[in-house]
Amino acid sequence: MKPMKTLILHHDDCLKHDPGPRHAESPARVTAVLNGIRNIPDTELLPAPRATEAQLELAHAPDYWKRLLEMEPQRKDPQSRIALDADTYLSTGSIDATLRGSGAACFAVDQVFAGKAKNAFCATRPPGHHANTVTAMGFCLLNQVAVAARHAQKAHGAGRVAILDFDVHHGNGTQDIFEDSPDVLFISSHQMPLYPGTGYPEETGCGNILNLPLPPGAGSVEFRRTWSNNGLPALEKFGPDLVIISAGFDAHLSDPLGQLELDDEDYGWITSEICAYADANCGARVVSALEGGYDLDALSSASAAHVIALTG
Ligand SMILES: [Zn+2]
């Protein structure tokens, strides 16, 4: 039997979402990621399919989705870009991009449950973890990890799903979506104070939310300590059938949007720890999706460290 590979899912539609010329969440981000991870052994690049409406509606209100569809500009000129909040935009092509993101995550879930891939990384944009059931926010339109978690439960009978989020920002949208769902564990490490202003340890949902805030200037030692002492033991106690990673690389030392000081090795470390858990306990099923990361060089090297760790 051939050793199973780490799937990389991408589609050029993800380059079509255009929040503006000076916006940090640029199409160049996925190009940087793909440049960083190309030629890593034991990976296989496949095209990301579009999510179906039925998949999106597992995590988003049908009215919200229809509103986005109706609002998408039909002309490719900068004046037609629609602001959904102070830093979240809808351009021509945004719908295709975000559909590929959620579609990639659902397809990745299908592949790992079918035993066709060891695990998977979705090199897609825009990010998703600030979007909740009915609101676009913080660069995010659809919450691909939330859609994928519900898809795993509905299509594959996953009883329990853990979503682990190491983006520098709190995944408030994911927390909102699952705060009353004991079958989904959400663990987030993030800088505090920082956008979006949530993610206090007191926010515990129905006992299924674990927030691990870190102060500005915290780096490798603090990050590894909180995951070793708090995050990973909670994952083990929960015992999921699938682990989904909200893989943001903006806690990197070089990132312009955060003040945490992680390096590439920290991303390799946390990924290896998560995979070691999954290898021993849930058939190695790990699906990772790109969230933030705004320094292109750091994004490239940190995502490479992440994918190398996924390949084992
Ligand atoms: Zn972020």
py3Dmol code that shows the C-alpha trace and the ligand (Angstrom):
import py3Dmol

protein = """\
ATOM      1  CA  MET A   1       0.000   0.000   0.000  1.00  0.00           C
ATOM      2  CA  LYS A   2       1.278   3.461  -0.890  1.00  0.00           C
ATOM      3  CA  PRO A   3       1.899   5.693   2.132  1.00  0.00           C
ATOM      4  CA  MET A   4      -0.890   8.252   2.396  1.00  0.00           C
ATOM      5  CA  LYS A   5      -0.155  11.827   1.506  1.00  0.00           C
ATOM      6  CA  THR A   6      -0.998  15.239   2.887  1.00  0.00           C
ATOM      7  CA  LEU A   7      -3.495  16.827   0.527  1.00  0.00           C
ATOM      8  CA  ILE A   8      -3.061  20.459  -0.413  1.00  0.00           C
ATOM      9  CA  LEU A   9      -6.267  22.030  -1.680  1.00  0.00           C
ATOM     10  CA  HIS A  10      -6.285  25.216  -3.682  1.00  0.00           C
ATOM     11  CA  HIS A  11      -8.118  26.930  -6.525  1.00  0.00           C
ATOM     12  CA  ASP A  12      -7.156  30.049  -8.474  1.00  0.00           C
ATOM     13  CA  ASP A  13     -10.648  31.407  -7.741  1.00  0.00           C
ATOM     14  CA  CYS A  14      -9.177  32.237  -4.314  1.00  0.00           C
ATOM     15  CA  LEU A  15      -7.104  34.940  -6.050  1.00  0.00           C
ATOM     16  CA  LYS A  16     -10.252  36.660  -7.337  1.00  0.00           C
ATOM     17  CA  HIS A  17     -11.414  38.075  -3.995  1.00  0.00           C
ATOM     18  CA  ASP A  18     -10.034  41.626  -4.008  1.00  0.00           C
ATOM     19  CA  PRO A  19     -10.486  43.712  -0.847  1.00  0.00           C
ATOM     20  CA  GLY A  20      -8.451  46.601  -2.300  1.00  0.00           C
ATOM     21  CA  PRO A  21      -4.903  47.588  -3.241  1.00  0.00           C
ATOM     22  CA  ARG A  22      -3.679  48.437   0.263  1.00  0.00           C
ATOM     23  CA  HIS A  23      -5.561  45.711   2.098  1.00  0.00           C
ATOM     24  CA  ALA A  24      -3.455  43.266   4.175  1.00  0.00           C
ATOM     25  CA  GLU A  25      -5.580  40.289   3.114  1.00  0.00           C
ATOM     26  CA  SER A  26      -4.243  40.269  -0.451  1.00  0.00           C
ATOM     27  CA  PRO A  27      -4.336  37.626  -3.180  1.00  0.00           C
ATOM     28  CA  ALA A  28      -0.523  37.512  -2.890  1.00  0.00           C
ATOM     29  CA  ARG A  29      -1.003  35.696   0.428  1.00  0.00           C
ATOM     30  CA  VAL A  30      -2.042  32.384  -1.114  1.00  0.00           C
ATOM     31  CA  THR A  31       0.670  32.718  -3.746  1.00  0.00           C
ATOM     32  CA  ALA A  32       3.197  33.075  -0.904  1.00  0.00           C
ATOM     33  CA  VAL A  33       1.761  29.994   0.807  1.00  0.00           C
ATOM     34  CA  LEU A  34       1.852  27.922  -2.390  1.00  0.00           C
ATOM     35  CA  ASN A  35       5.426  29.011  -3.060  1.00  0.00           C
ATOM     36  CA  GLY A  36       6.380  27.981   0.473  1.00  0.00           C
ATOM     37  CA  ILE A  37       4.826  24.536   0.336  1.00  0.00           C
ATOM     38  CA  ARG A  38       5.462  23.471  -3.250  1.00  0.00           C
ATOM     39  CA  ASN A  39       7.839  20.534  -3.529  1.00  0.00           C
ATOM     40  CA  ILE A  40       7.365  19.354   0.047  1.00  0.00           C
ATOM     41  CA  PRO A  41       7.604  15.540  -0.246  1.00  0.00           C
ATOM     42  CA  ASP A  42       4.525  13.408   0.489  1.00  0.00           C
ATOM     43  CA  THR A  43       2.039  16.107  -0.508  1.00  0.00           C
ATOM     44  CA  GLU A  44      -0.460  16.111  -3.342  1.00  0.00           C
ATOM     45  CA  LEU A  45      -2.045  19.270  -4.756  1.00  0.00           C
ATOM     46  CA  LEU A  46      -5.707  18.967  -5.791  1.00  0.00           C
ATOM     47  CA  PRO A  47      -8.216  21.576  -6.977  1.00  0.00           C
ATOM     48  CA  ALA A  48     -10.643  22.782  -4.313  1.00  0.00           C
ATOM     49  CA  PRO A  49     -14.277  22.215  -5.284  1.00  0.00           C
ATOM     50  CA  ARG A  50     -17.019  24.760  -4.554  1.00  0.00           C
ATOM     51  CA  ALA A  51     -19.068  24.144  -1.434  1.00  0.00           C
ATOM     52  CA  THR A  52     -22.706  23.340  -2.055  1.00  0.00           C
ATOM     53  CA  GLU A  53     -25.482  25.509  -0.674  1.00  0.00           C
ATOM     54  CA  ALA A  54     -26.512  22.628   1.586  1.00  0.00           C
ATOM     55  CA  GLN A  55     -22.991  22.528   3.054  1.00  0.00           C
ATOM     56  CA  LEU A  56     -22.891  26.302   3.687  1.00  0.00           C
ATOM     57  CA  GLU A  57     -26.245  26.189   5.382  1.00  0.00           C
ATOM     58  CA  LEU A  58     -24.877  23.786   7.981  1.00  0.00           C
ATOM     59  CA  ALA A  59     -23.185  26.818   9.576  1.00  0.00           C
ATOM     60  CA  HIS A  60     -24.785  29.892   7.982  1.00  0.00           C
ATOM     61  CA  ALA A  61     -28.332  31.219   7.818  1.00  0.00           C
ATOM     62  CA  PRO A  62     -29.782  30.863   4.289  1.00  0.00           C
ATOM     63  CA  ASP A  63     -30.792  34.549   4.344  1.00  0.00           C
ATOM     64  CA  TYR A  64     -27.234  35.632   5.081  1.00  0.00           C
ATOM     65  CA  TRP A  65     -25.840  33.591   2.207  1.00  0.00           C
ATOM     66  CA  LYS A  66     -28.488  34.899  -0.210  1.00  0.00           C
ATOM     67  CA  ARG A  67     -27.736  38.478   0.873  1.00  0.00           C
ATOM     68  CA  LEU A  68     -24.030  37.991   0.087  1.00  0.00           C
ATOM     69  CA  LEU A  69     -24.914  36.566  -3.328  1.00  0.00           C
ATOM     70  CA  GLU A  70     -27.162  39.516  -4.111  1.00  0.00           C
ATOM     71  CA  MET A  71     -24.610  42.078  -2.952  1.00  0.00           C
ATOM     72  CA  GLU A  72     -21.635  40.765  -4.918  1.00  0.00           C
ATOM     73  CA  PRO A  73     -20.625  43.448  -7.442  1.00  0.00           C
ATOM     74  CA  GLN A  74     -20.971  42.369 -11.048  1.00  0.00           C
ATOM     75  CA  ARG A  75     -18.446  44.853 -12.437  1.00  0.00           C
ATOM     76  CA  LYS A  76     -14.687  44.576 -12.072  1.00  0.00           C
ATOM     77  CA  ASP A  77     -13.917  48.115 -11.040  1.00  0.00           C
ATOM     78  CA  PRO A  78     -12.705  49.331  -7.650  1.00  0.00           C
ATOM     79  CA  GLN A  79     -15.700  51.632  -7.180  1.00  0.00           C
ATOM     80  CA  SER A  80     -18.039  48.663  -7.179  1.00  0.00           C
ATOM     81  CA  ARG A  81     -16.389  47.023  -4.164  1.00  0.00           C
ATOM     82  CA  ILE A  82     -18.854  46.758  -1.270  1.00  0.00           C
ATOM     83  CA  ALA A  83     -17.773  47.359   2.338  1.00  0.00           C
ATOM     84  CA  LEU A  84     -19.460  44.922   4.733  1.00  0.00           C
ATOM     85  CA  ASP A  85     -17.664  46.486   7.715  1.00  0.00           C
ATOM     86  CA  ALA A  86     -14.603  48.714   8.191  1.00  0.00           C
ATOM     87  CA  ASP A  87     -12.219  46.110   6.775  1.00  0.00           C
ATOM     88  CA  THR A  88     -14.342  43.402   5.132  1.00  0.00           C
ATOM     89  CA  TYR A  89     -15.166  43.764   1.447  1.00  0.00           C
ATOM     90  CA  LEU A  90     -17.082  42.000  -1.263  1.00  0.00           C
ATOM     91  CA  SER A  91     -15.628  42.290  -4.782  1.00  0.00           C
ATOM     92  CA  THR A  92     -16.358  40.596  -8.060  1.00  0.00           C
ATOM     93  CA  GLY A  93     -15.128  37.052  -7.487  1.00  0.00           C
ATOM     94  CA  SER A  94     -15.444  37.078  -3.675  1.00  0.00           C
ATOM     95  CA  ILE A  95     -18.250  34.533  -3.737  1.00  0.00           C
ATOM     96  CA  ASP A  96     -16.261  32.096  -5.873  1.00  0.00           C
ATOM     97  CA  ALA A  97     -13.238  32.504  -3.592  1.00  0.00           C
ATOM     98  CA  THR A  98     -15.087  31.885  -0.353  1.00  0.00           C
ATOM     99  CA  LEU A  99     -17.040  28.968  -1.880  1.00  0.00           C
ATOM    100  CA  ARG A 100     -13.724  27.313  -2.785  1.00  0.00           C
ATOM    101  CA  GLY A 101     -12.553  27.787   0.814  1.00  0.00           C
ATOM    102  CA  SER A 102     -15.547  26.040   2.340  1.00  0.00           C
ATOM    103  CA  GLY A 103     -15.593  23.481  -0.467  1.00  0.00           C
ATOM    104  CA  ALA A 104     -11.923  22.681   0.107  1.00  0.00           C
ATOM    105  CA  ALA A 105     -12.508  22.106   3.809  1.00  0.00           C
ATOM    106  CA  CYS A 106     -15.511  19.810   3.182  1.00  0.00           C
ATOM    107  CA  PHE A 107     -13.655  17.870   0.480  1.00  0.00           C
ATOM    108  CA  ALA A 108     -10.668  17.520   2.818  1.00  0.00           C
ATOM    109  CA  VAL A 109     -12.983  16.059   5.462  1.00  0.00           C
ATOM    110  CA  ASP A 110     -14.365  13.592   2.884  1.00  0.00           C
ATOM    111  CA  GLN A 111     -10.876  12.494   1.866  1.00  0.00           C
ATOM    112  CA  VAL A 112      -9.569  11.890   5.381  1.00  0.00           C
ATOM    113  CA  PHE A 113     -12.707  10.004   6.414  1.00  0.00           C
ATOM    114  CA  ALA A 114     -12.471   7.882   3.253  1.00  0.00           C
ATOM    115  CA  GLY A 115      -8.860   7.062   4.111  1.00  0.00           C
ATOM    116  CA  LYS A 116      -7.677   8.602   0.850  1.00  0.00           C
ATOM    117  CA  ALA A 117      -5.388  11.148   2.502  1.00  0.00           C
ATOM    118  CA  LYS A 118      -3.354  11.232   5.701  1.00  0.00           C
ATOM    119  CA  ASN A 119      -4.527  14.768   6.415  1.00  0.00           C
ATOM    120  CA  ALA A 120      -5.062  17.994   4.489  1.00  0.00           C
ATOM    121  CA  PHE A 121      -4.237  21.683   4.295  1.00  0.00           C
ATOM    122  CA  CYS A 122      -6.543  24.144   2.522  1.00  0.00           C
ATOM    123  CA  ALA A 123      -4.491  26.941   0.922  1.00  0.00           C
ATOM    124  CA  THR A 124      -7.503  29.178   0.387  1.00  0.00           C
ATOM    125  CA  ARG A 125      -8.665  32.709   1.156  1.00  0.00           C
ATOM    126  CA  PRO A 126     -10.406  34.804   2.410  1.00  0.00           C
ATOM    127  CA  PRO A 127     -10.077  33.545   6.006  1.00  0.00           C
ATOM    128  CA  GLY A 128     -13.195  32.517   7.931  1.00  0.00           C
ATOM    129  CA  HIS A 129     -12.926  32.395  11.716  1.00  0.00           C
ATOM    130  CA  HIS A 130     -14.469  35.845  12.429  1.00  0.00           C
ATOM    131  CA  ALA A 131     -17.614  35.108  10.399  1.00  0.00           C
ATOM    132  CA  ASN A 132     -20.572  33.787  12.363  1.00  0.00           C
ATOM    133  CA  THR A 133     -23.928  32.399  11.253  1.00  0.00           C
ATOM    134  CA  VAL A 134     -25.244  35.730   9.989  1.00  0.00           C
ATOM    135  CA  THR A 135     -22.329  38.198   9.853  1.00  0.00           C
ATOM    136  CA  ALA A 136     -19.246  38.821   7.723  1.00  0.00           C
ATOM    137  CA  MET A 137     -16.450  40.329   9.793  1.00  0.00           C
ATOM    138  CA  GLY A 138     -12.700  40.852  10.022  1.00  0.00           C
ATOM    139  CA  PHE A 139     -11.892  39.933   6.375  1.00  0.00           C
ATOM    140  CA  CYS A 140     -14.094  36.788   6.680  1.00  0.00           C
ATOM    141  CA  LEU A 141     -17.215  35.933   4.633  1.00  0.00           C
ATOM    142  CA  LEU A 142     -17.962  32.253   5.293  1.00  0.00           C
ATOM    143  CA  ASN A 143     -16.575  30.273   8.214  1.00  0.00           C
ATOM    144  CA  GLN A 144     -14.981  27.307   6.461  1.00  0.00           C
ATOM    145  CA  VAL A 145     -13.894  25.449   9.597  1.00  0.00           C
ATOM    146  CA  ALA A 146     -17.424  25.657  11.014  1.00  0.00           C
ATOM    147  CA  VAL A 147     -18.923  24.414   7.752  1.00  0.00           C
ATOM    148  CA  ALA A 148     -16.403  21.551   7.664  1.00  0.00           C
ATOM    149  CA  ALA A 149     -17.047  20.553  11.281  1.00  0.00           C
ATOM    150  CA  ARG A 150     -20.790  20.300  10.702  1.00  0.00           C
ATOM    151  CA  HIS A 151     -20.200  18.505   7.391  1.00  0.00           C
ATOM    152  CA  ALA A 152     -18.068  15.893   9.183  1.00  0.00           C
ATOM    153  CA  GLN A 153     -20.889  15.305  11.622  1.00  0.00           C
ATOM    154  CA  LYS A 154     -23.644  15.160   9.027  1.00  0.00           C
ATOM    155  CA  ALA A 155     -21.912  13.286   6.192  1.00  0.00           C
ATOM    156  CA  HIS A 156     -19.511  11.070   8.127  1.00  0.00           C
ATOM    157  CA  GLY A 157     -21.162  10.561  11.477  1.00  0.00           C
ATOM    158  CA  ALA A 158     -18.366  12.249  13.409  1.00  0.00           C
ATOM    159  CA  GLY A 159     -19.634  12.391  16.964  1.00  0.00           C
ATOM    160  CA  ARG A 160     -17.190  14.961  18.268  1.00  0.00           C
ATOM    161  CA  VAL A 161     -15.073  17.488  16.402  1.00  0.00           C
ATOM    162  CA  ALA A 162     -12.337  19.706  17.858  1.00  0.00           C
ATOM    163  CA  ILE A 163     -11.418  23.024  16.234  1.00  0.00           C
ATOM    164  CA  LEU A 164      -8.010  24.341  17.278  1.00  0.00           C
ATOM    165  CA  ASP A 165      -7.233  27.958  16.368  1.00  0.00           C
ATOM    166  CA  PHE A 166      -3.728  29.439  16.727  1.00  0.00           C
ATOM    167  CA  ASP A 167      -4.339  32.606  14.678  1.00  0.00           C
ATOM    168  CA  VAL A 168      -3.187  35.736  16.562  1.00  0.00           C
ATOM    169  CA  HIS A 169      -6.819  36.921  16.620  1.00  0.00           C
ATOM    170  CA  HIS A 170      -9.588  35.265  18.597  1.00  0.00           C
ATOM    171  CA  GLY A 171     -11.866  33.107  16.424  1.00  0.00           C
ATOM    172  CA  ASN A 172     -15.006  34.825  17.666  1.00  0.00           C
ATOM    173  CA  GLY A 173     -17.166  33.665  14.753  1.00  0.00           C
ATOM    174  CA  THR A 174     -16.333  30.023  15.360  1.00  0.00           C
ATOM    175  CA  GLN A 175     -16.964  30.479  19.073  1.00  0.00           C
ATOM    176  CA  ASP A 176     -20.359  32.100  18.353  1.00  0.00           C
ATOM    177  CA  ILE A 177     -21.431  29.282  16.061  1.00  0.00           C
ATOM    178  CA  PHE A 178     -20.590  26.487  18.502  1.00  0.00           C
ATOM    179  CA  GLU A 179     -21.025  27.981  21.969  1.00  0.00           C
ATOM    180  CA  ASP A 180     -24.155  25.890  22.589  1.00  0.00           C
ATOM    181  CA  SER A 181     -22.820  22.726  20.912  1.00  0.00           C
ATOM    182  CA  PRO A 182     -21.258  20.256  23.340  1.00  0.00           C
ATOM    183  CA  ASP A 183     -20.245  18.024  20.404  1.00  0.00           C
ATOM    184  CA  VAL A 184     -17.728  20.615  19.149  1.00  0.00           C
ATOM    185  CA  LEU A 185     -14.711  21.723  21.209  1.00  0.00           C
ATOM    186  CA  PHE A 186     -13.182  25.082  20.302  1.00  0.00           C
ATOM    187  CA  ILE A 187      -9.722  25.983  21.620  1.00  0.00           C
ATOM    188  CA  SER A 188      -8.140  29.304  20.667  1.00  0.00           C
ATOM    189  CA  SER A 189      -4.777  30.826  21.545  1.00  0.00           C
ATOM    190  CA  HIS A 190      -4.579  34.492  20.609  1.00  0.00           C
ATOM    191  CA  GLN A 191      -3.157  37.842  21.597  1.00  0.00           C
ATOM    192  CA  MET A 192      -5.142  39.888  24.098  1.00  0.00           C
ATOM    193  CA  PRO A 193      -5.828  42.763  23.917  1.00  0.00           C
ATOM    194  CA  LEU A 194      -6.334  42.674  20.140  1.00  0.00           C
ATOM    195  CA  TYR A 195      -9.110  42.625  17.545  1.00  0.00           C
ATOM    196  CA  PRO A 196     -11.892  41.492  17.853  1.00  0.00           C
ATOM    197  CA  GLY A 197     -11.796  42.059  21.634  1.00  0.00           C
ATOM    198  CA  THR A 198     -13.269  38.706  22.662  1.00  0.00           C
ATOM    199  CA  GLY A 199     -11.617  35.473  23.798  1.00  0.00           C
ATOM    200  CA  TYR A 200     -11.475  35.857  27.571  1.00  0.00           C
ATOM    201  CA  PRO A 201     -10.956  32.705  29.629  1.00  0.00           C
ATOM    202  CA  GLU A 202     -14.380  33.337  31.173  1.00  0.00           C
ATOM    203  CA  GLU A 203     -16.039  32.682  27.787  1.00  0.00           C
ATOM    204  CA  THR A 204     -16.585  28.944  28.098  1.00  0.00           C
ATOM    205  CA  GLY A 205     -19.753  28.296  26.068  1.00  0.00           C
ATOM    206  CA  CYS A 206     -21.435  25.168  27.396  1.00  0.00           C
ATOM    207  CA  GLY A 207     -18.085  23.970  28.721  1.00  0.00           C
ATOM    208  CA  ASN A 208     -16.833  23.426  25.153  1.00  0.00           C
ATOM    209  CA  ILE A 209     -14.863  26.663  24.655  1.00  0.00           C
ATOM    210  CA  LEU A 210     -11.289  27.097  25.914  1.00  0.00           C
ATOM    211  CA  ASN A 211      -9.701  30.500  25.369  1.00  0.00           C
ATOM    212  CA  LEU A 212      -5.960  30.834  25.939  1.00  0.00           C
ATOM    213  CA  PRO A 213      -5.114  34.541  25.638  1.00  0.00           C
ATOM    214  CA  LEU A 214      -1.464  35.637  25.489  1.00  0.00           C
ATOM    215  CA  PRO A 215      -0.137  39.143  26.220  1.00  0.00           C
ATOM    216  CA  PRO A 216       1.611  41.231  23.539  1.00  0.00           C
ATOM    217  CA  GLY A 217       5.279  40.218  23.361  1.00  0.00           C
ATOM    218  CA  ALA A 218       4.622  36.585  24.309  1.00  0.00           C
ATOM    219  CA  GLY A 219       6.561  34.144  22.168  1.00  0.00           C
ATOM    220  CA  SER A 220       7.606  30.545  21.865  1.00  0.00           C
ATOM    221  CA  VAL A 221       7.864  29.790  25.586  1.00  0.00           C
ATOM    222  CA  GLU A 222       4.435  31.152  26.529  1.00  0.00           C
ATOM    223  CA  PHE A 223       2.745  29.695  23.432  1.00  0.00           C
ATOM    224  CA  ARG A 224       4.149  26.202  23.967  1.00  0.00           C
ATOM    225  CA  ARG A 225       3.439  26.359  27.693  1.00  0.00           C
ATOM    226  CA  THR A 226      -0.240  27.218  27.314  1.00  0.00           C
ATOM    227  CA  TRP A 227      -0.848  24.580  24.633  1.00  0.00           C
ATOM    228  CA  SER A 228       1.120  21.928  26.604  1.00  0.00           C
ATOM    229  CA  ASN A 229      -0.543  22.703  29.937  1.00  0.00           C
ATOM    230  CA  ASN A 230      -4.048  23.638  28.800  1.00  0.00           C
ATOM    231  CA  GLY A 231      -4.898  23.183  25.108  1.00  0.00           C
ATOM    232  CA  LEU A 232      -3.531  19.726  24.380  1.00  0.00           C
ATOM    233  CA  PRO A 233      -4.819  18.159  27.631  1.00  0.00           C
ATOM    234  CA  ALA A 234      -8.293  19.554  26.845  1.00  0.00           C
ATOM    235  CA  LEU A 235      -8.090  18.031  23.358  1.00  0.00           C
ATOM    236  CA  GLU A 236      -7.153  14.683  24.852  1.00  0.00           C
ATOM    237  CA  LYS A 237      -9.953  14.826  27.410  1.00  0.00           C
ATOM    238  CA  PHE A 238     -12.546  15.686  24.748  1.00  0.00           C
ATOM    239  CA  GLY A 239     -11.556  12.797  22.475  1.00  0.00           C
ATOM    240  CA  PRO A 240     -12.697  14.026  19.038  1.00  0.00           C
ATOM    241  CA  ASP A 241     -13.165  11.931  15.879  1.00  0.00           C
ATOM    242  CA  LEU A 242     -11.645  14.737  13.789  1.00  0.00           C
ATOM    243  CA  VAL A 243      -9.355  17.686  14.487  1.00  0.00           C
ATOM    244  CA  ILE A 244      -9.764  20.846  12.406  1.00  0.00           C
ATOM    245  CA  ILE A 245      -7.108  23.561  12.567  1.00  0.00           C
ATOM    246  CA  SER A 246      -7.786  27.251  12.007  1.00  0.00           C
ATOM    247  CA  ALA A 247      -4.234  27.852  10.810  1.00  0.00           C
ATOM    248  CA  GLY A 248      -3.448  31.533  11.088  1.00  0.00           C
ATOM    249  CA  PHE A 249       0.205  32.514  10.839  1.00  0.00           C
ATOM    250  CA  ASP A 250      -0.166  36.101  12.071  1.00  0.00           C
ATOM    251  CA  ALA A 251       1.197  35.305  15.558  1.00  0.00           C
ATOM    252  CA  HIS A 252       4.591  35.216  13.802  1.00  0.00           C
ATOM    253  CA  LEU A 253       7.277  37.620  15.027  1.00  0.00           C
ATOM    254  CA  SER A 254       7.334  39.353  11.615  1.00  0.00           C
ATOM    255  CA  ASP A 255       3.579  39.839  11.258  1.00  0.00           C
ATOM    256  CA  PRO A 256       2.421  43.464  11.010  1.00  0.00           C
ATOM    257  CA  LEU A 257      -1.043  42.899  12.567  1.00  0.00           C
ATOM    258  CA  GLY A 258      -0.066  41.226  15.854  1.00  0.00           C
ATOM    259  CA  GLN A 259       2.555  41.522  18.573  1.00  0.00           C
ATOM    260  CA  LEU A 260       3.155  37.865  19.408  1.00  0.00           C
ATOM    261  CA  GLU A 261       6.605  36.507  18.638  1.00  0.00           C
ATOM    262  CA  LEU A 262       6.282  32.974  17.302  1.00  0.00           C
ATOM    263  CA  ASP A 263       8.731  31.588  14.777  1.00  0.00           C
ATOM    264  CA  ASP A 264       8.421  28.932  12.082  1.00  0.00           C
ATOM    265  CA  GLU A 265       9.495  26.194  14.506  1.00  0.00           C
ATOM    266  CA  ASP A 266       6.611  26.983  16.828  1.00  0.00           C
ATOM    267  CA  TYR A 267       4.164  26.322  13.987  1.00  0.00           C
ATOM    268  CA  GLY A 268       5.935  23.046  13.249  1.00  0.00           C
ATOM    269  CA  TRP A 269       5.808  22.159  16.942  1.00  0.00           C
ATOM    270  CA  ILE A 270       2.096  22.763  17.528  1.00  0.00           C
ATOM    271  CA  THR A 271       1.233  20.951  14.297  1.00  0.00           C
ATOM    272  CA  SER A 272       3.343  17.934  15.282  1.00  0.00           C
ATOM    273  CA  GLU A 273       1.714  17.863  18.718  1.00  0.00           C
ATOM    274  CA  ILE A 274      -1.763  17.923  17.172  1.00  0.00           C
ATOM    275  CA  CYS A 275      -0.824  15.213  14.660  1.00  0.00           C
ATOM    276  CA  ALA A 276       0.694  13.035  17.397  1.00  0.00           C
ATOM    277  CA  TYR A 277      -2.628  13.213  19.236  1.00  0.00           C
ATOM    278  CA  ALA A 278      -4.616  12.464  16.070  1.00  0.00           C
ATOM    279  CA  ASP A 279      -2.309   9.595  15.006  1.00  0.00           C
ATOM    280  CA  ALA A 280      -2.828   7.875  18.337  1.00  0.00           C
ATOM    281  CA  ASN A 281      -6.497   8.651  18.917  1.00  0.00           C
ATOM    282  CA  CYS A 282      -8.560   9.547  15.866  1.00  0.00           C
ATOM    283  CA  GLY A 283      -7.141   7.781  12.836  1.00  0.00           C
ATOM    284  CA  ALA A 284      -4.769  10.713  12.124  1.00  0.00           C
ATOM    285  CA  ARG A 285      -7.735  12.759  10.855  1.00  0.00           C
ATOM    286  CA  VAL A 286      -6.587  16.388  10.730  1.00  0.00           C
ATOM    287  CA  VAL A 287      -7.925  19.045   8.359  1.00  0.00           C
ATOM    288  CA  SER A 288      -6.227  22.438   8.430  1.00  0.00           C
ATOM    289  CA  ALA A 289      -7.462  25.641   6.788  1.00  0.00           C
ATOM    290  CA  LEU A 290      -5.560  28.868   6.243  1.00  0.00           C
ATOM    291  CA  GLU A 291      -6.755  31.830   8.293  1.00  0.00           C
ATOM    292  CA  GLY A 292      -4.531  34.925   8.788  1.00  0.00           C
ATOM    293  CA  GLY A 293      -0.859  35.723   8.169  1.00  0.00           C
ATOM    294  CA  TYR A 294       0.071  39.063   6.632  1.00  0.00           C
ATOM    295  CA  ASP A 295       3.863  39.159   6.277  1.00  0.00           C
ATOM    296  CA  LEU A 296       4.345  37.320   2.999  1.00  0.00           C
ATOM    297  CA  ASP A 297       7.795  35.879   3.783  1.00  0.00           C
ATOM    298  CA  ALA A 298       6.741  34.715   7.250  1.00  0.00           C
ATOM    299  CA  LEU A 299       3.492  33.326   5.849  1.00  0.00           C
ATOM    300  CA  SER A 300       5.457  31.346   3.289  1.00  0.00           C
ATOM    301  CA  SER A 301       7.981  29.875   5.722  1.00  0.00           C
ATOM    302  CA  ALA A 302       5.526  29.280   8.595  1.00  0.00           C
ATOM    303  CA  SER A 303       2.987  27.524   6.381  1.00  0.00           C
ATOM    304  CA  ALA A 304       5.846  25.379   5.047  1.00  0.00           C
ATOM    305  CA  ALA A 305       6.775  24.391   8.621  1.00  0.00           C
ATOM    306  CA  HIS A 306       3.088  23.570   9.233  1.00  0.00           C
ATOM    307  CA  VAL A 307       2.747  21.390   6.129  1.00  0.00           C
ATOM    308  CA  ILE A 308       6.067  19.605   6.721  1.00  0.00           C
ATOM    309  CA  ALA A 309       4.765  18.702  10.195  1.00  0.00           C
ATOM    310  CA  LEU A 310       1.469  17.509   8.685  1.00  0.00           C
ATOM    311  CA  THR A 311       3.375  15.136   6.375  1.00  0.00           C
ATOM    312  CA  GLY A 312       5.014  13.697   9.499  1.00  0.00           C
TER     313      GLY A 312
END
"""
ligand_1 = """\
1
ZN
Zn -5.709 36.737 12.341
"""
view = py3Dmol.view(width=600, height=400)
view.addModel(protein, "pdb")
view.setStyle({"model": 0}, {"cartoon": {"style": "trace"}})
view.addModel(ligand_1, "xyz")
view.setStyle({"model": 1}, {"stick": {}})
view.zoomTo()
view.show()
